[in-house]
Amino acid sequence: MVDCAIIGGGIVGLATAVALSRRDSGLRIIVLEKEPGLARHQTGRNSGVIHSGIYYKPGSFKARFAREGSRSMVEFCREHRIKHAVCGKVIVATQESELPLLDQLFQRGLANELPATKLVAEQVREIEPHVRCLGGIKVPTTGIVDYKEVCTKFADLVRERGGTVITGARVVGIGEVNGTHRIETTRGGFEARFLINCAGLHSDRVARLAGLQPQARIVPFRGEYYELVPEKRHLVNTLIYPVPNPAFPFLGVHFTKMIDGSVHAGPNAVLALKREGYHKTSFNLRDFLETMTYGGFWKLARKNLDEGLMEILRSLSKTAFIRSLQRLIPEVQPDDVVPTHAGVRAQALMPDGNLVDDFLILRGRNSCHVCNAPSPAATASLEIGRTVAEQVPDLRTRTTVAT
Ligand SMILES: Cc1cc2nc3c(=O)[nH]c(=O)nc-3n(C[C@H](O)[C@H](O)[C@H](O)COP(=O)(O)OP(=O)(O)OC[C@H]3O[C@@H](n4cnc5c(N)ncnc54)[C@H](O)[C@@H]3O)c2cc1C
């Protein structure tokens, strides 16, 4: 019997294990991960950006946690000698119609207490000489890191403090007897007094396994990347973002300097027909039917028809993808980029067709479920982990927590 079982060896599950083991070094914790290694899904397939928090609604968890996370993640990397850089980023308006949106974004940055500055086109070019734009915003607190390395360190810390991380253990059943969870996995059964669900793309299913009925369902959106060929990496010094469409939850394809020196372009955002499907042809009947029979999905699709079609076009046609990149850097040519990895975002969607905008943490009986942790959850993982850990009662006194 362990005190706490955490399902999911992505950055949120591991950060939660770190926070719990920090709070109470005597706690018996296990992390159960279905893959043979850690961080194989969203965490290991993202843009590697330490977000500053400029985009998010003031007062939301996302805004607060990204601002705090951009500091704490950098401190964590410094303390544990994880390679990272606080290189800053620019967000640029390339059309007249985007200037009012750029201004709104700048005001949001100020409301979120970020040290953002407005730039005229010449000032943008001093930072990014190949960008053509009408104006921009500089956010100096944005950084880059490899979140897989952060996860390796998180797992080391958990083990050093007596916790156990078990890979290859897919949770297939959860029962409850006298307030104790019985967790069935592909590597045997475990008993836990408290259960934490950080299962990312499967978080809604794991919540249902544990007897919860979350209103929102996870809808997977694949994000595909291209990479600049080495001879063209000089076109990008830091991170270059367009002004995002405020009606759409994703940031638009952008250029990201990665911590290994490569430069990635993307991601787009297309509906994935498989929750962990990283190729255009990836398909899973159960995942597909769950999305297609969900009323919330069709309401979302109707509201975002134009953007959705544009994303599909950008996925199917390299020319369309390049056109989006050329809005930022006109001299990028089709031969300058090659396809690289893809990631799939777990986005919770409500039955009324509204995307769950903020991080969502639900409570069950002796359990806690992270049911929406999209970007910037990697940046904010230490904050999310601490918040989830606060939901766990003092397990040395055998309290049962009611829903
Ligand atoms: C394309 C893309 C770009 C992004 N860019 C950024 C960025 O630049 N900066 C940023 O801050 N955020 C970014 N994000 C968001 C960020 O990566 C995620 O918010 C974060 O990784 C979520 O972590 P997680 O631990 O919740 O999920 P995951 O990393 O997906 O981990 C969940 C884990 O649970 C495991 N699991 C699921 N079901 C079970 C089960 N039944 N039994 C056992 N284990 C199970 C999975 O195998 C997986 O390892 C991006 C995301 C994507 C997809």
The ligand as an SDF file (V2000), in Angstrom:
LIG
                    3D

 53 58  0  0  0  0  0  0  0  0999 V2000
    2.7800   20.7230  -29.9620 C   0  0  0  0  0  0  0  0  0  0  0  0
    2.8440   21.2400  -28.5520 C   0  0  0  0  0  0  0  0  0  0  0  0
    3.6160   22.3680  -28.2350 C   0  0  0  0  0  0  0  0  0  0  0  0
    3.6440   22.8430  -26.9240 C   0  0  0  0  0  0  0  0  0  0  0  0
    4.5150   23.8430  -26.5950 N   0  0  0  0  0  0  0  0  0  0  0  0
    4.6420   24.2040  -25.2990 C   0  0  0  0  0  0  0  0  0  0  0  0
    5.6500   25.1210  -24.9000 C   0  0  0  0  0  0  0  0  0  0  0  0
    6.4580   25.5520  -25.7100 O   0  0  0  0  0  0  0  0  0  0  0  0
    5.7010   25.5010  -23.5990 N   0  0  0  0  0  0  0  0  0  0  0  0
    4.8240   25.0060  -22.6620 C   0  0  0  0  0  0  0  0  0  0  0  0
    4.8940   25.4040  -21.4980 O   0  0  0  0  0  0  0  0  0  0  0  0
    3.8900   24.0920  -23.0010 N   0  0  0  0  0  0  0  0  0  0  0  0
    3.8090   23.6620  -24.2810 C   0  0  0  0  0  0  0  0  0  0  0  0
    2.9180   22.7150  -24.6360 N   0  0  0  0  0  0  0  0  0  0  0  0
    2.0390   22.1550  -23.6020 C   0  0  0  0  0  0  0  0  0  0  0  0
    2.7720   21.1660  -22.7190 C   0  0  0  0  0  0  0  0  0  0  0  0
    3.6370   20.3180  -23.4570 O   0  0  0  0  0  0  0  0  0  0  0  0
    1.7280   20.3380  -21.9790 C   0  0  0  0  0  0  0  0  0  0  0  0
    0.8130   21.2260  -21.3920 O   0  0  0  0  0  0  0  0  0  0  0  0
    2.3600   19.4830  -20.8790 C   0  0  0  0  0  0  0  0  0  0  0  0
    3.4120   18.7160  -21.4040 O   0  0  0  0  0  0  0  0  0  0  0  0
    1.2990   18.6010  -20.2550 C   0  0  0  0  0  0  0  0  0  0  0  0
    1.9530   17.6880  -19.4200 O   0  0  0  0  0  0  0  0  0  0  0  0
    1.1800   16.4310  -18.8490 P   0  0  0  0  0  0  0  0  0  0  0  0
    2.0880   15.7620  -17.9010 O   0  0  0  0  0  0  0  0  0  0  0  0
   -0.1630   16.8800  -18.3790 O   0  0  0  0  0  0  0  0  0  0  0  0
    0.8620   15.5260  -20.1360 O   0  0  0  0  0  0  0  0  0  0  0  0
    1.7660   14.4700  -20.8970 P   0  0  0  0  0  0  0  0  0  0  0  0
    3.1400   14.9650  -21.1250 O   0  0  0  0  0  0  0  0  0  0  0  0
    0.9930   14.0670  -22.1050 O   0  0  0  0  0  0  0  0  0  0  0  0
    1.8620   13.2630  -19.8870 O   0  0  0  0  0  0  0  0  0  0  0  0
    0.7590   12.4380  -19.5570 C   0  0  0  0  0  0  0  0  0  0  0  0
    1.3180   11.0660  -19.3220 C   0  0  0  0  0  0  0  0  0  0  0  0
    0.2920   10.1980  -18.8540 O   0  0  0  0  0  0  0  0  0  0  0  0
    0.5350    8.9080  -19.3630 C   0  0  0  0  0  0  0  0  0  0  0  0
   -0.6950    8.1510  -19.3110 N   0  0  0  0  0  0  0  0  0  0  0  0
   -1.8620    8.4030  -19.9500 C   0  0  0  0  0  0  0  0  0  0  0  0
   -2.7740    7.4570  -19.6690 N   0  0  0  0  0  0  0  0  0  0  0  0
   -2.1810    6.5970  -18.8080 C   0  0  0  0  0  0  0  0  0  0  0  0
   -2.6240    5.4070  -18.1620 C   0  0  0  0  0  0  0  0  0  0  0  0
   -3.8540    4.9030  -18.3590 N   0  0  0  0  0  0  0  0  0  0  0  0
   -1.7550    4.7470  -17.3520 N   0  0  0  0  0  0  0  0  0  0  0  0
   -0.4960    5.2300  -17.1460 C   0  0  0  0  0  0  0  0  0  0  0  0
   -0.0300    6.3480  -17.7540 N   0  0  0  0  0  0  0  0  0  0  0  0
   -0.8690    7.0270  -18.5590 C   0  0  0  0  0  0  0  0  0  0  0  0
    0.9950    9.1820  -20.7910 C   0  0  0  0  0  0  0  0  0  0  0  0
    1.7040    8.0890  -21.3530 O   0  0  0  0  0  0  0  0  0  0  0  0
    1.8620   10.4180  -20.6020 C   0  0  0  0  0  0  0  0  0  0  0  0
    3.2220   10.1170  -20.4290 O   0  0  0  0  0  0  0  0  0  0  0  0
    2.8700   22.2100  -25.9270 C   0  0  0  0  0  0  0  0  0  0  0  0
    2.1040   21.0780  -26.2420 C   0  0  0  0  0  0  0  0  0  0  0  0
    2.1190   20.5760  -27.5330 C   0  0  0  0  0  0  0  0  0  0  0  0
    1.3720   19.3080  -27.8350 C   0  0  0  0  0  0  0  0  0  0  0  0
  1  2  1  0
  2  3  1  0
  2 52  2  0
  3  4  2  0
  4  5  1  0
  4 50  1  0
  5  6  2  0
  6  7  1  0
  6 13  1  0
  7  8  2  0
  7  9  1  0
  9 10  1  0
 10 11  2  0
 10 12  1  0
 12 13  2  0
 13 14  1  0
 14 15  1  0
 14 50  1  0
 15 16  1  0
 16 17  1  0
 16 18  1  0
 18 19  1  0
 18 20  1  0
 20 21  1  0
 20 22  1  0
 22 23  1  0
 23 24  1  0
 24 25  2  0
 24 26  1  0
 24 27  1  0
 27 28  1  0
 28 29  2  0
 28 30  1  0
 28 31  1  0
 31 32  1  0
 32 33  1  0
 33 34  1  0
 33 48  1  0
 34 35  1  0
 35 36  1  0
 35 46  1  0
 36 37  1  0
 36 45  1  0
 37 38  2  0
 38 39  1  0
 39 40  1  0
 39 45  2  0
 40 41  1  0
 40 42  2  0
 42 43  1  0
 43 44  2  0
 44 45  1  0
 46 47  1  0
 46 48  1  0
 48 49  1  0
 50 51  2  0
 51 52  1  0
 52 53  1  0
M  END
$$$$
